[in-house]
Amino acid sequence: MTRTHQHTSRPRQGGHHGHDRHREHSDGGQAEILELDAEVLAEHTAAITGWLPLTGEPRQIVDLGCGTGVGAFALLDRFPDAYVTAVDSSAGHLQILREKARARGVEEHVRTVQADLDGARWPDLGTPDLVWASAAMHHMADPDRALRSVHELLAPGGLFAVVELAGFPRFLPADAPENRPGLEERAHAAIDSLHAERVPHRGADWGPMLTAAGFAVEGERTLAVAVEGERSEAIGRYALSSLQRIRGAAAPALSPEDLTALDELLDSDSPRSLLRHEELAVRTERTVWAARRT
């Protein structure tokens, strides 16, 4: 699951039941965005792990919908003596995560588990002190049941961190591009109904749901994300990959003029390519809820 905040399809849990080339292409395309997401938002992820109201250093961590390991490795950076069980439905994502663990020399601290967390029974994930779920919970078919499962999974006094994005990141200012101002917002509006159908819990307030599942919510924090394009070459690739995915879903609802302008933005050789845009940036918000099993 990874997860991630790409919402043009159900990515990480319950969305990988096919066995054809389309699945492999989908996994590979999402993996690229997850890796770019990790690079671009690394400081913000570290800020979230540093904020968590832990009572001590966790020894056992479970990363639900781990994707290619953004959260798992951020947590190991902070807690190098911990052991992480990384759970995802994508075999491809888990393979990338294992390769990264070996490259980092932490393979003995990482266990991967392929599982569909929408299933009625979860695999044995141990008794963790900390459960982390980033851009994952809103993809669950039955989030209330998933929250109760996490509550049962955690050790008494353990912490559950739910991290969600306010929405798909924006990359251009509202008056861009100059030939079709507001194009990016119209593209997002074009797929809003698709989002509402496929990921109805996107943007949910997880506080009341966590309380209903038996947790004590000890903190909630929203971080504004604003990473300017000149800070990282990866932002251009991140924007290109992200908007290409949006284009596929939004195309039927866009006007011919908007579609032409969007294709110009996505054409790296075009003088109007977004890679040439001076105000290219990543703008969104991330909210984290910290809830304890009392």
C-alpha positions in Angstrom: 0.0 0.0 0.0 2.0 2.8 0.2 1.9 3.6 0.0 1.5 7.3 -1.1 -0.8 9.9 -1.9 -1.3 9.0 -5.5 -5.1 8.6 -5.8 -5.7 7.7 -9.4 -6.0 4.0 -8.4 -6.1 1.9 -5.3 -2.4 1.4 -4.8 -1.2 -0.5 -1.9 -3.9 -2.7 -0.3 -6.5 -4.6 -2.1 -5.4 -3.2 -5.4 -2.9 -5.8 -6.7 -4.9 -8.9 -7.5 -4.0 -9.1 -11.2 -1.1 -11.1 -12.6 -0.4 -9.5 -15.9 1.9 -6.9 -17.4 -0.5 -4.1 -16.4 0.1 -5.0 -12.8 3.8 -5.0 -13.2 3.7 -1.6 -15.0 1.4 -0.2 -12.3 3.7 -1.4 -9.5 6.8 0.0 -11.3 5.2 3.3 -12.0 4.0 3.7 -8.4 7.4 2.6 -7.1 9.1 5.4 -9.0 6.7 8.0 -7.4 7.2 6.5 -4.0 11.0 6.8 -4.3 10.7 10.4 -5.5 8.2 11.1 -2.7 10.8 9.7 -0.2 13.6 11.9 -1.6 11.6 15.1 -1.8 9.7 14.9 1.5 12.5 13.3 3.6 12.8 16.3 5.9 9.1 16.3 6.6 9.1 12.6 7.3 12.0 13.0 9.7 10.1 15.9 11.4 7.1 13.6 11.9 9.1 10.7 13.4 10.8 13.2 15.7 7.5 14.6 16.9 5.9 11.2 17.9 5.1 11.2 21.7 6.9 8.0 22.5 7.6 7.0 26.1 10.8 5.2 25.1 12.6 3.9 22.1 10.5 1.2 20.3 12.1 -2.2 19.8 9.4 -3.7 17.5 7.8 -1.5 14.8 5.2 -2.5 12.2 4.9 -0.4 9.0 1.5 -1.0 7.4 1.3 -0.3 3.7 5.0 0.2 3.7 5.5 0.6 -0.1 9.2 0.8 -0.9 10.2 1.7 2.7 9.9 5.4 3.1 8.6 5.1 6.7 10.5 2.0 7.6 13.9 3.6 6.9 12.9 6.9 8.4 12.1 5.1 11.6 15.3 3.0 11.5 17.3 6.2 11.0 15.8 7.5 14.3 15.7 4.1 16.1 18.7 2.1 14.7 18.3 -0.7 17.3 14.7 -1.4 16.4 13.3 -4.1 14.2 10.8 -3.3 11.5 8.1 -5.6 10.1 7.2 -4.0 6.7 3.8 -5.0 5.4 2.5 -4.5 1.8 0.3 -6.2 -0.8 2.8 -5.5 -3.6 5.6 -8.1 -4.0 7.4 -5.6 -6.2 7.5 -2.9 -3.6 8.7 -5.4 -1.0 11.5 -6.6 -3.2 12.7 -3.0 -3.7 12.5 -2.5 0.1 14.6 -5.6 0.8 17.2 -4.4 -1.8 17.4 -1.0 -0.1 17.7 -2.7 3.3 20.7 -4.7 2.0 22.3 -1.6 0.5 21.9 0.3 3.8 23.3 -2.7 5.8 20.1 -3.0 7.9 18.7 -6.2 6.4 18.8 -8.0 9.7 16.5 -5.3 11.2 13.8 -5.6 8.5 11.3 -8.3 7.9 8.9 -8.1 5.0 5.4 -9.6 4.9 3.2 -9.6 1.8 -0.4 -9.4 2.9 -3.8 -7.8 1.9 -4.8 -5.9 5.0 -8.4 -5.8 3.8 -8.5 -9.5 4.5 -10.5 -10.9 7.5 -7.4 -12.2 9.2 -4.0 -10.5 9.4 -0.8 -12.5 9.5 1.3 -12.7 12.6 3.0 -9.3 12.9 4.3 -9.8 16.5 3.5 -7.4 19.3 4.9 -4.0 18.2 5.6 -1.0 20.4 4.9 1.3 17.4 2.7 0.9 14.4 3.2 3.3 11.5 0.7 3.8 8.6 1.5 6.6 6.1 -0.9 7.3 3.3 -2.3 3.9 4.0 -5.4 3.9 6.2 -7.6 5.8 3.7 -7.2 2.9 1.2 -8.6 0.3 3.6 -12.0 -1.1 2.5 -13.1 -1.2 6.2 -11.0 1.3 8.1 -12.9 0.8 11.4 -12.1 -2.9 11.3 -8.5 -2.1 10.4 -8.2 0.3 13.4 -9.5 -2.4 15.7 -7.0 -4.8 14.3 -4.1 -2.4 15.0 -5.4 -1.9 18.5 -5.3 -5.6 19.1 -1.9 -5.9 17.5 -0.2 -3.2 19.6 1.5 -3.9 22.9 -0.2 -2.2 25.9 0.9 1.4 26.0 2.1 1.1 22.3 1.7 4.0 19.9 -0.1 4.1 16.5 0.9 6.8 14.1 -1.5 7.6 11.2 0.0 10.0 8.6 -2.1 11.3 5.8 -1.8 13.9 3.1 -4.5 16.6 2.7 -4.6 15.8 -0.9 -2.6 15.3 -4.0 0.3 17.8 -4.1 0.2 20.9 -6.3 3.3 21.8 -8.3 2.4 25.1 -10.1 1.0 28.4 -8.9 -2.7 29.1 -9.5 -2.0 31.5 -12.5 0.0 28.9 -14.4 0.5 28.0 -17.1 0.2 31.4 -18.7 -1.8 30.1 -21.7 -4.2 28.1 -19.5 -4.2 29.6 -15.9 -5.7 27.2 -13.3 -5.1 24.1 -15.4 -3.7 22.0 -12.5 -6.8 22.7 -10.3 -9.1 21.8 -13.2 -7.3 18.5 -13.7 -7.7 17.7 -10.0 -11.4 18.7 -10.1 -11.8 16.4 -13.1 -10.9 13.3 -11.0 -12.6 14.3 -7.8 -15.5 12.0 -8.4 -13.1 9.2 -9.1 -11.4 9.8 -5.9 -14.7 9.9 -4.0 -15.7 6.6 -5.4 -12.4 4.7 -5.0 -10.9 6.3 -1.9 -13.9 7.6 0.1 -11.9 8.0 3.3 -9.3 10.3 1.8 -9.2 13.5 3.9 -11.0 11.9 6.8 -10.6 13.0 10.4 -9.0 10.0 12.0 -9.2 11.3 15.5 -12.8 10.2 16.3 -12.3 6.9 14.5 -9.2 6.2 16.5 -11.1 7.0 19.7 -14.0 4.7 18.7 -11.5 1.9 18.1 -10.3 2.2 21.7 -7.3 4.4 21.3 -6.4 7.5 23.4 -5.4 10.2 20.9 -2.4 12.0 22.4 -1.6 14.4 19.6 -2.5 15.7 16.2 -0.2 17.8 14.1 -0.5 19.3 10.6 2.7 20.2 8.7 2.6 22.5 5.7 4.8 21.1 2.9 6.4 23.7 0.6 9.5 22.5 -1.1 10.8 24.8 -3.8 12.0 23.4 -7.1 15.5 24.8 -6.9 16.2 22.8 -3.8 16.0 19.4 -5.5 16.3 18.2 -9.1 14.0 15.4 -8.1 11.0 17.7 -7.8 10.8 18.1 -11.6 10.7 14.3 -12.0 8.2 14.0 -9.1 5.9 16.5 -10.8 6.2 14.9 -14.2 5.5 11.4 -12.9 2.6 12.6 -10.7 0.9 14.7 -13.4 1.3 12.0 -16.0 -0.8 9.7 -13.7 -3.4 12.4 -13.2 -3.6 13.0 -16.9 -4.7 9.5 -17.6 -7.7 9.7 -15.3 -8.6 13.4 -16.0 -8.3 13.3 -19.8 -12.0 12.4 -20.6 -13.2 15.3 -18.5 -10.8 18.0 -19.7 -11.4 20.4 -22.6 -9.3 19.9 -25.7 -7.5 23.2 -24.9 -6.7 22.0 -21.4 -5.5 18.7 -22.6 -3.2 20.3 -25.1 -1.8 22.6 -22.5 -1.3 19.7 -20.1 0.5 17.7 -22.7 2.8 20.6 -23.3 3.6 20.7 -19.6 4.4 17.0 -19.6 6.6 17.3 -22.7 10.2 17.6 -21.5 11.3 19.1 -24.8 8.5 21.7 -25.0 9.4 25.3 -24.2 6.3 25.2 -21.9 7.5 22.1 -20.1 6.9 22.3 -16.3 10.6 21.5 -15.9 11.2 25.0 -17.2 8.8 26.6 -14.8 10.6 28.9 -12.4 7.9 28.5 -9.7 7.8 24.7 -9.7 7.4 23.4 -6.1 5.7 20.7 -4.0 2.8 22.2 -2.0 0.5 20.1 0.3 -0.2 19.4 3.9 0.5 16.2 6.0 -1.4 15.5 9.2 -0.3 12.9 11.8 -2.4 11.5 14.6 -0.6 9.8 17.5 -2.8 7.4 19.4 -2.0 5.1 22.3 -3.3 1.7 23.3 -4.1 2.4 26.9 
